[in-house]
Amino acid sequence: MATLHARGPKPSRLTIGRIGLYAFLILAALFFLLPLYTMLVTSLKTMEEIRQGRIFALPDTVDFDAWKTAWSGACMGTQCLGVRVGFWNSVKITVPAVVISVFIGAINGYALSFWRPKGSGLLFGLLMAGGLIPYQIFLYPLVRLLANVSLYNSVAGVVLVHVIFGLPLVTLLFRNYFMAIPEELCKAARVDGAGFWRIFLEIMLPMSAPMVVVASIFQFTGIWNDFLIGLVFAGRDNLPMTVQLNNIVNTTMGERTYNVNMAATILTAFVPLAIYFFSGRWFVRGVAAGAVKG
């Protein structure tokens, strides 16, 4: 009897196409990582080292004083409070805006997918059309509206604006996700006596956990990184971290401390970067489960 030899996978051949692919990926990684590296090493240098002009060189001695100053002592005009205040303002703005917009967007997507009220197609089309209009067009009308209801220059006003502008994308994501779920599941629940809210809260919302993660990441990064809406609607006492970073970097009083500016920039970008790193698996799973279907 002939002896059967187990065959493993054939060794991959290094072709010109594979070399080109690796070269492209390496260049793309360098394109995005080089600025981050420059900011990081600059933030760990003293101003004396920075004046030597060795941008890409590692620091002679690691110095975290710039990070401490960026967090609690960097100056914005005559106020030297760092980005710490802006961090907590961003938290107060981002967290409720993400929770509210994702919850309402999930309800909209669920209603448009399974219940389909009269005129739902037109409503969905108008919602998507509104999402395609540059939001800068709506700034002045929203300023007048929020001023009339005493929400201008407040955290609640900024949260409301972010929820409004985030609903088209979140609704689209959840609608496409729910469209991939068999409609018979909803019909069976209705036969058993479940209503609109019970089906949504006990069946559809738990099933859509991957999409909740995807929508939350989109909303969180978009709101956290926003500059214009926070600048226009927040008011002096509620400025988010991005606006305060801009004020620190562009201050014209005293010495321009590049190490402090770089440290403040990294501190501002740290939260969305951490979310991407720690929730990347859930993000990919949510996208594969239906985020781009429909």
C-alpha positions as CSV (number, residue, x, y, z in Angstrom):
1,M,0.0,0.0,0.0
2,A,1.4,3.3,-1.0
3,T,2.2,5.6,1.9
4,L,0.4,8.9,1.9
5,H,2.6,11.8,2.9
6,A,0.9,14.8,4.5
7,R,1.4,17.9,2.4
8,G,1.6,21.2,4.1
9,P,0.8,24.5,2.4
10,K,3.1,25.4,-0.5
11,P,5.6,28.1,0.4
12,S,4.6,31.5,-0.8
13,R,6.5,32.8,-3.7
14,L,7.9,36.3,-3.6
15,T,6.5,37.8,-6.8
16,I,6.8,41.3,-8.1
17,G,3.2,42.0,-7.2
18,R,3.8,40.9,-3.6
19,I,6.9,43.0,-3.4
20,G,4.9,46.0,-4.7
21,L,2.2,45.4,-2.2
22,Y,4.6,45.2,0.8
23,A,6.3,48.4,-0.4
24,F,3.0,50.2,-0.7
25,L,1.9,49.1,2.8
26,I,5.3,50.1,4.3
27,L,5.1,53.5,2.7
28,A,1.5,54.0,3.8
29,A,2.5,53.1,7.4
30,L,5.4,55.5,7.3
31,F,3.2,58.2,5.9
32,F,0.9,58.0,9.0
33,L,3.4,57.0,11.6
34,L,6.2,59.5,10.9
35,P,4.2,62.5,12.1
36,L,3.2,60.6,15.2
37,Y,6.8,59.7,15.8
38,T,7.9,63.3,15.3
39,M,5.3,64.6,17.8
40,L,6.2,62.0,20.3
41,V,10.0,62.5,20.3
42,T,9.5,66.3,20.2
43,S,7.3,66.2,23.2
44,L,10.0,64.4,25.2
45,K,12.7,66.9,24.4
46,T,13.7,70.1,26.1
47,M,13.5,73.4,24.2
48,E,17.3,73.5,24.0
49,E,17.3,70.2,22.1
50,I,14.5,71.3,19.8
51,R,16.5,74.4,18.9
52,Q,19.3,72.2,17.6
53,G,17.0,71.3,14.6
54,R,17.3,67.5,14.9
55,I,13.7,66.8,14.3
56,F,13.9,63.0,13.9
57,A,16.6,62.3,16.5
58,L,15.7,60.6,19.8
59,P,15.9,62.9,22.9
60,D,19.2,62.9,24.8
61,T,17.2,62.7,28.0
62,V,13.6,61.8,28.3
63,D,11.7,64.8,29.8
64,F,8.0,64.6,30.8
65,D,7.8,68.2,31.9
66,A,6.1,69.2,28.6
67,W,3.4,66.6,29.2
68,K,2.7,68.0,32.7
69,T,2.6,71.5,31.4
70,A,0.3,70.5,28.5
71,W,-2.2,68.8,30.8
72,S,-2.4,71.4,33.5
73,G,-0.3,74.5,32.8
74,A,-0.3,75.4,29.1
75,C,-1.4,79.0,28.5
76,M,-4.4,80.1,26.4
77,G,-3.9,83.9,26.4
78,T,-3.7,84.9,30.0
79,Q,-5.2,81.6,31.4
80,C,-2.7,78.8,32.0
81,L,-4.9,75.7,32.8
82,G,-3.7,73.3,30.1
83,V,-6.0,71.0,28.2
84,R,-7.3,69.3,31.3
85,V,-10.5,71.5,31.4
86,G,-11.1,70.8,27.7
87,F,-10.8,67.1,28.3
88,W,-13.6,67.0,30.8
89,N,-15.7,69.4,28.6
90,S,-15.2,66.9,25.7
91,V,-16.3,64.0,27.9
92,K,-19.4,65.9,28.9
93,I,-20.2,66.6,25.3
94,T,-19.2,63.4,23.6
95,V,-20.6,60.7,25.9
96,P,-24.3,61.9,26.0
97,A,-24.2,62.8,22.3
98,V,-23.0,59.3,21.4
99,V,-25.5,57.5,23.6
100,I,-28.5,59.6,22.4
101,S,-27.6,59.6,18.7
102,V,-26.9,55.8,18.6
103,F,-30.1,55.0,20.5
104,I,-32.3,57.2,18.3
105,G,-30.5,56.0,15.2
106,A,-31.1,52.4,16.2
107,I,-34.9,53.2,16.7
108,N,-35.0,54.9,13.3
109,G,-33.3,52.0,11.5
110,Y,-35.5,49.5,13.3
111,A,-38.7,51.3,12.4
112,L,-37.7,51.9,8.7
113,S,-36.7,48.2,8.3
114,F,-39.5,46.3,10.0
115,W,-42.5,48.6,10.6
116,R,-42.3,50.8,7.5
117,P,-44.8,53.5,8.4
118,K,-46.5,55.4,5.6
119,G,-44.1,57.6,3.9
120,S,-41.1,55.9,5.4
121,G,-39.3,55.7,2.1
122,L,-39.7,59.5,1.6
123,L,-38.6,60.1,5.2
124,F,-35.5,58.0,4.8
125,G,-34.6,59.8,1.5
126,L,-35.0,63.2,3.1
127,L,-32.9,62.1,6.1
128,M,-30.1,61.0,3.8
129,A,-30.4,64.1,1.6
130,G,-30.1,66.2,4.7
131,G,-27.0,64.3,5.7
132,L,-25.3,65.1,2.4
133,I,-25.7,68.9,2.8
134,P,-22.7,70.6,4.4
135,Y,-23.5,71.3,8.0
136,Q,-21.8,74.7,7.8
137,I,-25.0,75.9,6.0
138,F,-27.1,75.2,9.1
139,L,-24.8,77.0,11.6
140,Y,-26.5,80.4,11.6
141,P,-30.1,79.1,11.7
142,L,-29.1,76.8,14.6
143,V,-27.4,79.6,16.4
144,R,-30.6,81.7,16.3
145,L,-32.8,78.7,17.2
146,L,-30.7,77.7,20.2
147,A,-30.4,81.3,21.4
148,N,-34.2,81.5,21.3
149,V,-34.6,78.4,23.5
150,S,-31.7,79.4,25.9
151,L,-29.5,76.5,24.8
152,Y,-26.8,78.6,23.1
153,N,-23.4,78.5,24.8
154,S,-24.3,75.4,26.8
155,V,-23.2,71.8,26.8
156,A,-26.8,70.7,26.1
157,G,-26.9,72.9,23.0
158,V,-23.7,71.3,21.6
159,V,-24.9,67.8,22.4
160,L,-28.2,68.5,20.6
161,V,-26.4,69.8,17.5
162,H,-24.1,66.7,17.4
163,V,-27.1,64.4,17.7
164,I,-28.9,66.1,14.9
165,F,-25.9,66.0,12.5
166,G,-25.1,62.4,13.5
167,L,-28.6,60.9,13.0
168,P,-28.4,60.4,9.2
169,L,-25.2,58.2,9.3
170,V,-26.3,56.3,12.4
171,T,-29.8,55.7,10.9
172,L,-28.3,54.4,7.6
173,L,-26.0,52.0,9.5
174,F,-28.7,50.5,11.6
175,R,-31.2,50.3,8.7
176,N,-28.8,48.4,6.6
177,Y,-28.0,46.1,9.5
178,F,-31.6,45.4,10.3
179,M,-32.5,44.8,6.6
180,A,-30.2,41.8,6.7
181,I,-32.2,40.2,9.6
182,P,-35.1,38.0,8.4
183,E,-38.4,39.8,8.7
184,E,-40.1,36.6,9.9
185,L,-38.3,37.1,13.3
186,C,-40.2,40.3,13.9
187,K,-43.5,38.9,12.6
188,A,-43.2,35.9,14.9
189,A,-42.6,38.2,17.9
190,R,-45.7,40.2,16.9
191,V,-47.8,37.1,16.7
192,D,-46.6,36.3,20.3
193,G,-48.0,39.6,21.5
194,A,-44.8,41.7,21.5
195,G,-45.1,45.3,20.5
196,F,-42.8,47.9,19.0
197,W,-40.7,48.6,22.0
198,R,-40.5,45.1,23.4
199,I,-39.3,43.7,20.1
200,F,-36.8,46.5,19.8
201,L,-35.4,46.4,23.4
202,E,-35.5,42.6,23.9
203,I,-34.7,41.2,20.5
204,M,-33.4,43.7,17.9
205,L,-31.1,45.9,20.1
206,P,-29.2,42.9,21.7
207,M,-28.8,41.4,18.2
208,S,-27.3,44.6,16.9
209,A,-24.5,44.8,19.5
210,P,-21.7,44.8,16.8
211,M,-23.5,47.6,15.0
212,V,-23.8,49.6,18.2
213,V,-20.1,49.4,18.5
214,V,-19.5,50.5,15.0
215,A,-21.9,53.4,15.2
216,S,-20.5,54.4,18.6
217,I,-17.0,54.5,17.3
218,F,-18.0,56.6,14.3
219,Q,-19.9,59.0,16.4
220,F,-17.3,59.2,19.2
221,T,-14.4,60.0,17.0
222,G,-16.4,62.4,14.9
223,I,-17.6,64.3,18.0
224,W,-14.4,64.2,19.9
225,N,-12.4,65.5,16.9
226,D,-14.9,68.2,16.1
227,F,-13.7,71.8,16.1
228,L,-16.2,74.0,14.4
229,I,-19.4,73.0,16.3
230,G,-17.7,73.2,19.7
231,L,-16.2,76.6,18.8
232,V,-19.6,78.0,17.6
233,F,-22.0,76.5,20.1
234,A,-20.1,75.6,23.3
235,G,-19.3,79.0,24.8
236,R,-16.2,80.1,26.6
237,D,-16.7,77.9,29.7
238,N,-17.5,74.7,27.7
239,L,-14.9,74.7,25.0
240,P,-13.9,71.1,24.0
241,M,-10.4,69.8,23.9
242,T,-9.8,70.5,20.2
243,V,-10.7,74.2,20.6
244,Q,-8.5,74.6,23.6
245,L,-5.6,72.8,21.8
246,N,-6.0,75.4,18.9
247,N,-5.9,78.2,21.4
248,I,-2.7,76.8,23.1
249,V,-0.9,76.2,19.8
250,N,-1.8,79.6,18.4
251,T,-1.3,81.7,21.5
252,T,0.9,84.8,20.8
253,M,2.1,85.4,24.4
254,G,5.5,84.2,25.6
255,E,7.8,81.7,24.1
256,R,6.4,79.2,21.5
257,T,7.0,75.9,23.3
258,Y,6.9,73.2,20.6
259,N,7.3,70.3,23.1
260,V,4.3,71.4,25.0
261,N,2.3,71.9,21.8
262,M,3.2,68.4,20.6
263,A,2.3,66.9,24.0
264,A,-1.0,68.7,24.0
265,T,-1.8,67.4,20.5
266,I,-1.0,63.8,21.5
267,L,-3.2,64.1,24.7
268,T,-6.1,65.4,22.5
269,A,-5.8,62.5,20.1
270,F,-5.1,59.8,22.7
271,V,-8.8,58.9,23.5
272,P,-10.0,58.2,19.9
273,L,-6.7,56.4,19.1
274,A,-7.2,54.2,22.2
275,I,-10.7,53.4,21.3
276,Y,-9.7,52.3,17.8
277,F,-6.9,50.1,19.2
278,F,-9.0,48.4,21.9
279,S,-12.2,48.0,19.9
280,G,-10.8,47.2,16.4
281,R,-12.0,43.6,16.6
282,W,-15.5,44.7,17.3
283,F,-15.4,47.3,14.7
284,V,-14.4,44.8,12.0
285,R,-17.0,42.4,13.2
286,G,-19.7,45.0,13.0
287,V,-18.7,46.1,9.5
288,A,-18.7,42.5,8.3
289,A,-22.1,41.9,9.9
290,G,-23.8,44.4,7.8
291,A,-22.5,48.0,8.2
292,V,-22.0,48.4,4.4
293,K,-24.8,46.2,3.2
294,G,-28.2,47.2,2.0
